[in-house]
């Protein structure tokens, strides 16, 4: 079976893990700091605004605490979002307010968001679908004009740039994922960007048991001066959401390999586009906005008989999927059935994500293209 996602891991990652084992310290340490620094610099950003977590999902729940979501607040989220976003909003006590998406890019637009803004709106949590940047100028202006926090779920958008600036660093907070299917793979893991030194301090405390933060180790060592190193004081209640040296060691190598990963994915993306563009019955992804770049995390086509195509491909050894199942269709979220999301309905009935990862061979790509064209011809 040709997988839709697949990591690229090898001897270099194993060598780094071996070094961690030999150090006798596998918890949070210098490898974590190195990974945070490398990742930030790869986005042309200061490491001072970044810190790591054990997952991107944990970062979303952290956002609710950092920005104090609660009863009476409304959080706008595009319908095509990962389930963790909706779960975070509901868990916080705030109201999940869904907006429609563009039917072809599957991204939220300023127009769709503006229709959902009220006096109770506290934040927007958007994503850059498959690494394809949203049109951020208008969304940023909308958030600022209405005094609304802007959070970017950039789990799929590592090294996507909007007009020269990395996606995830355009709003108040950005989040990235390093789980087993992402661009950078560490098993599990996440990264956070916050555009506020004060909020970063608060966030770091929240993700490490509420312990005070120091610049060196992440834990306040002031009690050492009195010779009482076992004394513990906290500033607030927190969770334990930190990354460890094993995970971070893998990440340091994966960041070094990221340019190659993206280059390979672009080749595959372009091969699909060349094969499917202007083919009757197949809609390809929209072009990027001017001065933007893509991480090429997803490649998707839209066809009228999507489910039948997916079944045909699976029968012939090609696994495909549709991400993400619309949040308005998740029964647990109990979204008002009278609400209309026509673009979401269009996209969720036609969109199919094809395999795209750096381990695909030319034979794999040619097979996928041939099967899609055979089915749609």
N, C-alpha and C positions, 0 to 999 in steps of 0.2 A: 504494500500500500504506500502510495506517495503521500507523505504527511503534509498538512497545510502549514504547520509550524514545526521547526526542528532546530535545536541549538547546535552551535559549533564549538566544541570543547576539545582540548587536546593536551599534549605533553606540557606545554607552558603553564597551563592552569594547574595541572597536577604537581608540577615543580613548586609552584607558589604555595599550594596547600601543604606540601611536605615541609617547607620552611616554617610554616605556622606550627605544625606539629613539633618540629625540632625546637621551637622557641619555648615550648611548654606553656604557652598562653594562647588559648583559642577564643577567649572572650573578646570584648571590645578593647581595641588597642591601636597600635600604630598603623596597622593595615587599614583599619576603618578610616582613620584620618587621611591616609594616602589616597584611598579610593575617593573620598569626598573631594579632595583637592583636584585629583585628576579629572573627575567628572565635571566639576565646575569649570575648570580651565578648558575642557573640550567644548564647552558652550560659550567660551569667551567671557566668562563671568568670574567675579571674585568668590573664592571659597568661603568667605565670611558669611555669605548669604545661604549656604547649603549645609544640610546635615542628613545623615542616613537613618533609615528605619528598617524594620524587619519585613515590611511590605508596603506597597502603595495604598492598599486598603486601610491599613493602620494610619497612614497619613491623612486619608480622607476623614476618618473619625477624629483625628487630631485637629483637623481644620475646624470642626464643629466646636471644639473646646477653645481653640485659639481665638475664634471670632465670636464666641459666646452665642451660638445658635440656641434657641429655646422656644417655649410656648409663646405664640403671638407673632413669631417671625415667619416669613415666607422665603423659600429658597428656590430659585428658578433653575431648572435642569432640563436639557434637551431630552426628548423622548428616547433617542438612540444613544444610550449611555450604559455603562457597566452597572450591574445590579448593586454593587457596593455603594455607588453614589446615592441611589434612592434609599438604601438601607441606612446610610449615615444620617440623612436628613430626618427620616422618621424616628430613628433612635434618639436624635437630639431633642425631640419634642416639637420641632418646627414643622411647618406645612410644606409638603413636596408639591411644587407648582411646575407642571411640565409645559414646555413650549415645543412647537413643531420644528422640523429641520428642513433644510434644502433637500429636495427629492433626489438630487443626483450626487451631491457631495456628502450628504447625511450629516452635515454640520449645522449647528445653530447659527442663526443670522440675527443681526441687530433688529431687523423688522419683527421677527417672530418673538424675540425676547421682550421688545418694547410693549407688545400687546399684553404681557403678563405682569408688568410692573405695577405695584400699588404702593401705598404709603407704608405697608408692612414688609416690603421686599428688603431683605438684608444682604443677600448674596446671589451671585450667579456662579454655577459650577458647570463649565463647558468642557468639551473635549475636542481634540483635533482628529477627526475620524481617520483612522488608519495612517496617521502621520501627515495628512493633508491639512495645512493650517486654515483656521477660520479667518474670515475677513475681520482682523482685529481692530483696526482704527476706529470703525464705527461702534464696535462693541465696547472698547475702552472708553470712548467718549460717552456712551450711554451710561456706563457704570459710574463714571466720575460725575456726570451731570445729575445723577440721582443718588449720589452718596452711597453706592452699593459696592460691597466687596466683590472682587473678581478672582475666582479660583480656577486655575487651568489643570484639568486632569490630562496630563501629557504622557500617560503610560505608553501610548502608541507613537509618540512624537519625539523620541530621542534624536536630537540633531536635526529636527525640522526648524527652519528659520522663517520668520515673518519680517520682511524688509530688513534683513541683516541681524535681527535679534532672535535669540533662541525661544521657541515656544516653551512655555512654562515659566518664563521670566518676564512676561509682559503684563501680568496682573499683580495682585497682592500676594498670591501664593501659587506655587506650581508643584506638581507631583509627578514622579516617574516610577515605573515598575521594572523589576529585574527578575520576574518569575520565570518558570521553565519554558515559556513560549515567547519571551520578549526579545528585543534587539540585543540588549546586553543581558546575559543570563548568569544568575548567581544561585539558582535554585529557588530562593525566595529573597526578597529585598526591595527596598524602595528608597527614594531620595526626595527631599523637600527643599524648595526654594521659598524664602519669605523676604519680602522687600521692606523689612523693618528690623533694626537691630534689637529693639525692645521686645518685639513679638517673637523673634528667634530665641531669645533667652527664655521667655515663657514656654515656648514650644518644646525646647530641649528639656526643660524641667518636667513638663507633662509626659514626655516619652521616656523618662528615666526616674519614675517613682516620686517625682516632685523634689528631687535632690537639687540643691543649688548648683549652678554651673560655674566652672572656672575655665579659663582659656586653655589650660594645659590638658587636664584629664577629663573634663566634663563633670567632675564632682568637686564640691568645695572642700579644700583641705585645711581650712583655717584652724581647725581643732588640733592639727598636728603640732602647731606652735606651742600648745600647752601640754603636748605629750599624751593627748587623749584621742588616739586615732580611731577608736571604735565608737565614739559618740556620733549619733545621727540626728540631724534636724532637717525638716523639709519645709518648703515654702508653700506647697499646695499638694493636693492629692494627684497622683499620676499613675501611669501604667508602665510596664516594662516592654518597650517597643524597639529596643536598640538592635543594631546590626552587630555581628561578631566578626572576628578576624578571618575565619574560614571563608565565609561568604564574601567579605571584602577582598580577600586575596584573589579569588576568582575574578571579581569585578575589576581589579586593577589591570589584569591581562585583557579582559574583554574590552575595556575602554581603549587600550592600545590597538585592538583589532577592529574597532568600530568603523573606521574609514573604509576598510576592505569589505566589511559586511554591507555597508550602505551601497558601495559601488556595485557589488554583485547583485543586490536587490534591484538597483536601478536597471541593470542589464535585463533582468527578468521582467520587470515592469514594462520596459520599452519593447521587449519581444512580444509581450501580450498586447500592448497597445498597437503595435505594427500589424499584428495578426487580426485583431478584432475591430479596429477603428473603421467606421463606415460599413461594417458588415450588417446586412439587413437583419433586424431582430435582436441585435446586441448593442447595448449602451455601455460605453467605457467611462472611466472616471473623468470628471471635468479637469480642464487645465488649471494649473496653479495660478494664483494671483501674481501679479508682477513683483519681481524681486523676492520671491518666496522659494524655499526649497522643501523637499519632502524626505521623510525617513524611509518611505516605501515599505511600511510595515504591513499594510493591506494592499491587495489588488482585488478590485471587485468589478463584476459585470452585472448588468441588469437585463433580465429576459422575462418574457411573459410567463413561460412555463418553467420557472426556477426550480420547483420541487422535483419535477420530472428530470430536469438536467442533473440535479444533485444526485438523484438515485442512479441515473445512467453512469455518471462518473464514478460513483462508489462501486458499482458493479464491475467497472473496468479498472479498479485499483487506484482511484484518485479520490482522496478525502477532501471534501469541501465543507463550508459552513456558512452561516449568516451571523454576523456579529454587528450590533448587539440587539438581542430580543428587546423590543420596545418596552419601556418601563410602564406605559399605560396598559400593557397587556399582562403585566405581572399581577396576578389576582391578589396576592398578599398586600400590595400597596393600596388596593381599594380605591383606584382612581375613578372618578365620576364617569360613567359610561356615556353620558350625554355630551362629553367634551369631544370635539372633532380635531383630528390630526391628519388631514388628508395627505400631506407629503410623506408622513411616517407610514401611513397605510400603503401608499404607492411603493415606497422603498422596501418595506419589510416583506412585501409579497413578490418582489422581483430581484432583490440583491443577493448575489452569491460571491463569497470570498474564495478566490482560487489560491492554491499553494504558492507561497512566495517566501523563500528563505535561502540563505547562502549555501546550503548543502544540496540544492537541486542541481542535477546534471543537465546537460543540453538535451539528452534523450528524454529526461523527465519533462522538460519544458515543451519539447516537440510533441510528446505524447498528449499532454494536457491540451495544447492548442488544437491538435488534430481531432481529439475527441469532442471538444466544444464545437468546432466547426462542423463535424460530422452530424452532431445532434441538431444543430440550428439550421443546417442547410436544407 
